[in-house]
């Protein structure tokens, strides 16, 4: 009887899942002519099955998208043309934790200038990335350079967040 009561109490949580949210993703694309962005979870980065509900058109270097999802978790913006070519040189992680999240995305050569502006978790993630870079950036560069000079160049370009 207790197991049945516990199951009945948990059923609404299971049935309704996580909290739904809606966030406007707005931004500018600089130095590239990509026409579409894609919102994905980082763990799905190599998934080639594109869910068209999360494709964002880029027109005249600008985009705006009403993103709807469930549960607060990290997502990333990637250029759809890069996914179709099998690589992701420019991606930007973010949390959809405000009414509007603003982005500035650059071409692959300038990806270290990419930035996301938001509140709450986005700001905390930016602060964490800046502190990590301050504390460990130089040593990490040396280590990557010793292991593989090509990876050091990749690593320098992978700094996505700016405060």
KOLGUPA-282735 format. One record per residue (C-alpha): residue in one letter; z, y, x. Coordinates in Angstrom, 1 decimal, always signed. Layout:
<drenkols>
rest:a, Z:Z, Y:Y, X:X $
...
</drenkols>
This chain:
<drenkols>
rest:x, Z:+0.0, Y:+0.0, X:+0.0 $
rest:x, Z:+0.8, Y:+2.4, X:+2.8 $
rest:x, Z:-2.5, Y:+1.7, X:+4.5 $
rest:x, Z:-4.3, Y:+2.5, X:+1.2 $
rest:x, Z:-2.4, Y:+5.7, X:+0.8 $
rest:x, Z:-3.2, Y:+6.7, X:+4.4 $
rest:x, Z:-6.9, Y:+6.0, X:+3.9 $
rest:x, Z:-6.9, Y:+8.0, X:+0.7 $
rest:x, Z:-5.4, Y:+11.0, X:+2.5 $
rest:x, Z:-7.9, Y:+10.7, X:+5.4 $
rest:x, Z:-10.9, Y:+10.2, X:+3.2 $
rest:x, Z:-11.5, Y:+14.0, X:+2.5 $
rest:x, Z:-11.4, Y:+14.7, X:+6.3 $
rest:x, Z:-13.9, Y:+11.9, X:+7.0 $
rest:x, Z:-16.1, Y:+12.8, X:+4.0 $
rest:x, Z:-16.3, Y:+16.6, X:+4.7 $
rest:x, Z:-16.4, Y:+16.4, X:+8.5 $
rest:x, Z:-16.0, Y:+19.4, X:+10.7 $
rest:x, Z:-16.0, Y:+23.0, X:+9.7 $
rest:x, Z:-19.4, Y:+24.6, X:+9.1 $
rest:x, Z:-20.3, Y:+27.9, X:+10.7 $
rest:x, Z:-23.2, Y:+30.4, X:+10.8 $
rest:x, Z:-23.9, Y:+32.6, X:+13.8 $
rest:x, Z:-26.8, Y:+34.9, X:+14.6 $
rest:x, Z:-28.4, Y:+34.3, X:+18.0 $
rest:x, Z:-30.2, Y:+37.4, X:+19.2 $
rest:x, Z:-31.7, Y:+38.2, X:+22.5 $
rest:x, Z:-34.4, Y:+39.3, X:+24.9 $
rest:x, Z:-36.6, Y:+37.2, X:+27.2 $
rest:x, Z:-37.7, Y:+39.0, X:+30.4 $
rest:x, Z:-40.5, Y:+38.0, X:+32.8 $
rest:x, Z:-42.0, Y:+35.0, X:+31.0 $
rest:x, Z:-44.3, Y:+34.4, X:+28.1 $
rest:x, Z:-42.6, Y:+31.5, X:+26.5 $
rest:x, Z:-43.0, Y:+31.5, X:+22.7 $
rest:x, Z:-40.1, Y:+29.2, X:+21.6 $
rest:x, Z:-36.5, Y:+28.5, X:+22.5 $
rest:x, Z:-34.5, Y:+25.5, X:+21.5 $
rest:x, Z:-30.8, Y:+25.1, X:+20.7 $
rest:x, Z:-29.4, Y:+21.9, X:+21.8 $
rest:x, Z:-26.2, Y:+20.2, X:+22.9 $
rest:x, Z:-25.9, Y:+19.9, X:+26.7 $
rest:x, Z:-25.6, Y:+16.1, X:+26.4 $
rest:x, Z:-29.0, Y:+16.0, X:+24.7 $
rest:x, Z:-30.8, Y:+17.8, X:+27.5 $
rest:x, Z:-33.2, Y:+14.9, X:+28.2 $
rest:x, Z:-33.9, Y:+14.1, X:+24.5 $
rest:x, Z:-37.6, Y:+14.8, X:+23.9 $
rest:x, Z:-37.3, Y:+14.5, X:+20.1 $
rest:x, Z:-37.1, Y:+18.1, X:+19.1 $
rest:x, Z:-35.3, Y:+18.9, X:+15.9 $
rest:x, Z:-37.6, Y:+21.7, X:+14.5 $
rest:x, Z:-34.6, Y:+23.2, X:+12.6 $
rest:x, Z:-33.3, Y:+24.5, X:+15.9 $
rest:x, Z:-36.5, Y:+26.0, X:+17.3 $
rest:x, Z:-36.4, Y:+29.8, X:+17.7 $
rest:x, Z:-39.6, Y:+31.8, X:+17.9 $
rest:x, Z:-39.9, Y:+34.4, X:+20.6 $
rest:x, Z:-42.1, Y:+37.4, X:+19.6 $
rest:x, Z:-42.7, Y:+40.3, X:+22.0 $
rest:x, Z:-39.9, Y:+39.1, X:+24.2 $
rest:x, Z:-37.3, Y:+39.2, X:+21.4 $
rest:x, Z:-35.7, Y:+36.6, X:+19.2 $
rest:x, Z:-33.2, Y:+36.3, X:+16.4 $
rest:x, Z:-32.1, Y:+33.1, X:+14.7 $
rest:x, Z:-29.5, Y:+32.2, X:+12.1 $
rest:x, Z:-27.9, Y:+29.2, X:+13.6 $
rest:x, Z:-26.0, Y:+26.9, X:+11.4 $
rest:x, Z:-23.9, Y:+23.9, X:+12.6 $
rest:x, Z:-20.6, Y:+22.2, X:+12.3 $
rest:x, Z:-17.7, Y:+22.2, X:+14.6 $
rest:x, Z:-17.1, Y:+24.5, X:+17.5 $
rest:x, Z:-18.7, Y:+23.1, X:+20.6 $
rest:x, Z:-20.9, Y:+24.1, X:+23.5 $
rest:x, Z:-24.6, Y:+24.5, X:+23.0 $
rest:x, Z:-27.4, Y:+25.6, X:+25.2 $
rest:x, Z:-30.6, Y:+27.6, X:+24.8 $
rest:x, Z:-33.6, Y:+26.2, X:+26.7 $
rest:x, Z:-37.3, Y:+27.1, X:+26.7 $
rest:x, Z:-39.3, Y:+24.6, X:+24.6 $
rest:x, Z:-42.3, Y:+24.7, X:+27.0 $
rest:x, Z:-40.0, Y:+23.4, X:+29.8 $
rest:x, Z:-38.7, Y:+20.5, X:+27.7 $
rest:x, Z:-42.3, Y:+19.4, X:+27.0 $
rest:x, Z:-42.9, Y:+19.5, X:+30.8 $
rest:x, Z:-39.8, Y:+17.5, X:+31.5 $
rest:x, Z:-37.6, Y:+20.0, X:+33.2 $
rest:x, Z:-35.1, Y:+22.7, X:+32.4 $
rest:x, Z:-35.0, Y:+25.5, X:+35.0 $
rest:x, Z:-33.6, Y:+28.1, X:+32.7 $
rest:x, Z:-30.9, Y:+27.2, X:+30.2 $
rest:x, Z:-27.8, Y:+29.1, X:+29.1 $
rest:x, Z:-24.7, Y:+27.6, X:+27.6 $
rest:x, Z:-22.8, Y:+29.3, X:+24.8 $
rest:x, Z:-20.4, Y:+28.8, X:+22.0 $
rest:x, Z:-21.4, Y:+30.0, X:+18.5 $
rest:x, Z:-18.0, Y:+31.6, X:+18.0 $
rest:x, Z:-18.8, Y:+35.0, X:+16.6 $
rest:x, Z:-20.9, Y:+36.6, X:+14.0 $
rest:x, Z:-23.5, Y:+37.5, X:+16.6 $
rest:x, Z:-24.1, Y:+36.1, X:+20.1 $
rest:x, Z:-26.4, Y:+38.2, X:+22.3 $
rest:x, Z:-28.6, Y:+36.8, X:+25.2 $
rest:x, Z:-30.7, Y:+38.1, X:+28.0 $
rest:x, Z:-32.9, Y:+35.4, X:+29.5 $
rest:x, Z:-35.0, Y:+35.8, X:+32.6 $
rest:x, Z:-37.8, Y:+33.7, X:+34.2 $
rest:x, Z:-36.9, Y:+30.8, X:+36.6 $
rest:x, Z:-37.0, Y:+33.1, X:+39.7 $
rest:x, Z:-34.3, Y:+35.4, X:+38.2 $
rest:x, Z:-32.3, Y:+33.0, X:+36.2 $
rest:x, Z:-29.1, Y:+34.1, X:+38.0 $
rest:x, Z:-29.4, Y:+37.3, X:+35.9 $
rest:x, Z:-29.2, Y:+35.4, X:+32.6 $
rest:x, Z:-26.3, Y:+36.4, X:+30.5 $
rest:x, Z:-24.6, Y:+35.8, X:+27.2 $
rest:x, Z:-22.4, Y:+38.3, X:+25.4 $
rest:x, Z:-20.0, Y:+37.2, X:+22.8 $
rest:x, Z:-16.4, Y:+37.0, X:+21.9 $
rest:x, Z:-13.6, Y:+34.4, X:+22.3 $
rest:x, Z:-14.9, Y:+31.3, X:+23.9 $
rest:x, Z:-18.0, Y:+32.9, X:+25.4 $
rest:x, Z:-16.0, Y:+35.6, X:+27.0 $
rest:x, Z:-13.5, Y:+33.0, X:+28.3 $
rest:x, Z:-16.4, Y:+30.9, X:+29.7 $
rest:x, Z:-17.9, Y:+33.9, X:+31.4 $
rest:x, Z:-14.5, Y:+34.8, X:+33.0 $
rest:x, Z:-14.0, Y:+31.2, X:+34.1 $
rest:x, Z:-17.5, Y:+31.1, X:+35.7 $
rest:x, Z:-17.0, Y:+34.4, X:+37.5 $
rest:x, Z:-13.6, Y:+33.3, X:+38.9 $
rest:x, Z:-15.1, Y:+29.9, X:+39.9 $
rest:x, Z:-17.9, Y:+31.7, X:+41.7 $
rest:x, Z:-15.4, Y:+34.1, X:+43.4 $
rest:x, Z:-13.2, Y:+31.3, X:+44.6 $
rest:x, Z:-15.6, Y:+28.5, X:+45.5 $
rest:x, Z:-19.1, Y:+30.0, X:+45.5 $
rest:x, Z:-19.5, Y:+30.5, X:+49.3 $
rest:x, Z:-18.1, Y:+27.1, X:+50.2 $
rest:x, Z:-20.2, Y:+25.4, X:+47.5 $
rest:x, Z:-23.3, Y:+27.0, X:+48.9 $
rest:x, Z:-22.5, Y:+25.8, X:+52.4 $
rest:x, Z:-21.9, Y:+22.3, X:+51.1 $
rest:x, Z:-25.1, Y:+22.1, X:+49.1 $
rest:x, Z:-27.0, Y:+23.6, X:+52.0 $
rest:x, Z:-25.7, Y:+20.9, X:+54.4 $
rest:x, Z:-26.4, Y:+18.1, X:+51.9 $
rest:x, Z:-29.9, Y:+19.2, X:+50.9 $
rest:x, Z:-31.4, Y:+22.7, X:+51.4 $
rest:x, Z:-33.6, Y:+22.3, X:+48.4 $
rest:x, Z:-30.5, Y:+21.7, X:+46.2 $
rest:x, Z:-28.9, Y:+24.9, X:+47.7 $
rest:x, Z:-31.8, Y:+26.9, X:+46.4 $
rest:x, Z:-31.5, Y:+25.2, X:+43.0 $
rest:x, Z:-27.7, Y:+25.8, X:+42.9 $
rest:x, Z:-28.1, Y:+29.5, X:+43.6 $
rest:x, Z:-30.3, Y:+29.8, X:+40.6 $
rest:x, Z:-28.1, Y:+27.8, X:+38.3 $
rest:x, Z:-25.4, Y:+30.5, X:+37.9 $
rest:x, Z:-26.0, Y:+31.2, X:+34.2 $
rest:x, Z:-23.1, Y:+33.3, X:+33.1 $
rest:x, Z:-22.4, Y:+36.9, X:+34.0 $
rest:x, Z:-19.5, Y:+39.0, X:+32.9 $
</drenkols>
